[in-house]
Amino acid sequence: MLVRKYKGVEYRVIATADGQYDFEGRMYPSLSMIAREITGMRWSGPLFFGLRPPSNAKTKPSTKKGGGR
């Protein structure tokens, strides 16, 4: 079971054996569709439910050597 609190409301999603997701008694093929249902905006479902860390906008400089020119 996945649990996510958003704007003070706790949402629960159950992953089913056939790879779908049960949210409030309805079946969804992806977590992203559920995240959009909850927020009204496009979201990465795995990111919204904390299954994937957010990508960091600030990255370390490349340590590769060589020009490529």
N, C-alpha and C positions, 0 to 999 in steps of 0.2 A: 504494500500500500504506500502510495506517495501522498504526503501531506504538505500543503503550502498555505501559509497565512498571507493574505493580500488585503490591504485596507481594512484590517481588523477582523476579517472573516477567514475561518479555516476551511480549506477545500481539501477533499480526499478523492483520490483516484486509485482504482484497482486495476492492475495489469492482469489481463486474462491469458490463459494458456495458448490461445490462438493469436497472440500478438496485438490484440486490440486493448482499448482502455475503457473501463466503465466509470463514467462520471455522472453522478446524480441520476442513475438509472438508464442512461443512454450510452450507447457504444460509439466510440470514436476510433478512427484508424491511427491517430497520431496525438502525441502530447501537445504539439503546436496548436492543433485545432482547439484543444481544451484551454490552453493558455489564452488564446484569442477570445474564446467564449467568456472567460473570467475577466479579462482586462479590457476587451474591446479594441485591442491593438495587436499587431503582429509581434509575436515573440518566438524565440526558439523554445520549444517545449522542454527539452532537456535542461536548458539554461534556467528557465522559469522555475522548474521543479528541483533545481539544485543538483542535477545529475552530472552537470558539466560546469567547470569553473568558467567565469567570464574571461574572455580574452583581454589581455592587458594592452591598452592603446600605446603605452610606452614600452618599446622593446629595446633590448640591448643592441648595441651596434654589432654588425656582422663581424665575426672573427675569421671569415674566409680570407685566404690570401690569394693574390692573383688579380689581374686586371679585368679580364673579360672584354677588353676593348679591341 
